Amino acid sequence: MPTALRNTLLTLRDLLISAGPFAFLAVGLLILAYLWMNPTPPRRVTLATGPAQSAYDEFGKRYQKALAANGIEVVLKPSQGSSDNLRLLREGQADLGFVQGGSSERAVTEDSGIESLGSLFVEPLWLFYREDSLRKPSTGTPGKRNNALVSLSQLQGLRLNVGSAGSGVPSLLEKLFEANNIDAKRITLSRLEQTPATVAFLAGDIDAVVFASAPESLMVQMLLQTPGVKLMNFGQSEAYSRRFAFLTPVVLPRGVVNLARDVPPADMRLVATTTSLLTRKETHPALLQLFTQAARALHGPAGWFNRAGAFPDPEHSEYPLSAEAERAIKGGQPFLQRYLPFWLANLIERMWLALGIILAMLLPLSRVVPPLYQFRIRSRVFRWYAQLRDIEHRMQDEKVQIAALRKELDTLDEKTGHIIVPLSYADELYALRNNIELVRRKLDALPARPT
């Protein structure tokens, strides 16, 4: 091996050994900070959606696709609906879920363990009825025929499907019936899920069905354009919103469903609940950030009931808003994520504060490395001075043979000849050799001693 390369490698080795404790401490602090802050999110998350072909189911698939781009697998957990999703969240069977306003039967508190990522969309109460079902005398006004369903009281005597208990619609209708002084016993109620209820409705086995769903629901869009099926106009929508805080009046504009066919043929007044994306407080913050960013992309565009940018909305939520969601809604995509892969940008973003603290602690300690390195190099030379001084001291003892001292000095000279130090410390090495030669001359100058 060339001498220059050998010297370089030895110098690097000494430098690494000198900086070893410092590097070990730095790595140890980084590992502790990583374990404490847990910046890397899990690769798998469960999202409670709703019945098959519902709006929740459709949105769940869109979130699944959006997060897959960042390497996150979203497992969709079908449910009966909003109330069922809230139960799954509370029981820890889902990490996130779509929940309508007013679904909770208990008071919402700060320590409920549930947080909101903002409200995403409104879910109108869609009450569809068969036109021919109203061609029989009304139960409320015998002998009189009705052309349109304009009041919930007209449902008396009809067959109405209110959906499964987990959907939250039955409890909502119960409150509306009570407000209208309607005896639910005079209505033939069924509790089928959306798909079988729609099949029975189109077959004529049910006179009316009611959904609380976003317009993206395939069932809603299909029924809005089915001949012979009408949508109830809630003329008292403003009054309903004043009576129930979780309801808001909305208008389905004329022609928004199908401009060419002019569906609906007139503005339709509806009452709607606001649906939020809820999560457990234990869910990793990076996942909340990703879901909120996906919500901005999926629910931000203009829709049937909102203008562009209206959702996600941090203002209207029964549950406390997550800090991560608030930051993502107001601040948009973080700067680093625009240029770096998500995992790297997230790691830097969540570790930068810890890195700053670690650097502030290690910078003063780093000043120990140069003196330590200097001491290690110089000790290769200086440790031989003890033996050289001992030889010089024993030269004065007449009982010690000069030949033995000369042999010991030659051995010392040979060992120091193999010492390798950086060029910047070569003067100290040559000083040692000169001192060895000086002692040798003094030894040669001594008179011979009797054996």
Sequence and secondary structure as in RCSB ss.txt:
>XXXX:A:sequence
MPTALRNTLLTLRDLLISAGPFAFLAVGLLILAYLWMNPTPPRRVTLATGPAQSAYDEFGKRYQKALAANGIEVV
LKPSQGSSDNLRLLREGQADLGFVQGGSSERAVTEDSGIESLGSLFVEPLWLFYREDSLRKPSTGTPGKRNNALV
SLSQLQGLRLNVGSAGSGVPSLLEKLFEANNIDAKRITLSRLEQTPATVAFLAGDIDAVVFASAPESLMVQMLLQ
TPGVKLMNFGQSEAYSRRFAFLTPVVLPRGVVNLARDVPPADMRLVATTTSLLTRKETHPALLQLFTQAARALHG
PAGWFNRAGAFPDPEHSEYPLSAEAERAIKGGQPFLQRYLPFWLANLIERMWLALGIILAMLLPLSRVVPPLYQF
RIRSRVFRWYAQLRDIEHRMQDEKVQIAALRKELDTLDEKTGHIIVPLSYADELYALRNNIELVRRKLDALPARP
T
>XXXX:A:secstr
  HHHHHHHHHHHHHHHHHHHHHHHHHHHHHHHHHHH  S  SEEEEE  STTSHHHHHHHHHHHHHHTTT EEE
EE  SSHHHHHHHHHTTS SEEEEETT  SS   TTSSEEEEEEEEEEEEEEEEEGGGGGS  SSSTT   SS  
SGGGGTTSEEE   GGGSHHHHHHHHHHHTT  GGGSEEE   HHHHHHHHHTTS SEEEEE  TT HHHHHHHT
STTEEE   TTHHHHHHH TT EEEEE TTSSBTTTTBSSS EEEEEEEEEEEEETTS HHHHHHHHHHHHHHHS
S  SS  TT  SBSSS SS B HHHHHHHHH S TGGGTS HHHHHHHHHHHHHHHHHHHHHHHHHTTHHHHHHH
HHHHHHHTTHHHHHHHHHHTT TTS HHHHHHHHHHHHHHHTT    GGGHHHHHHHHHHHHHHHHHHHTS    
 
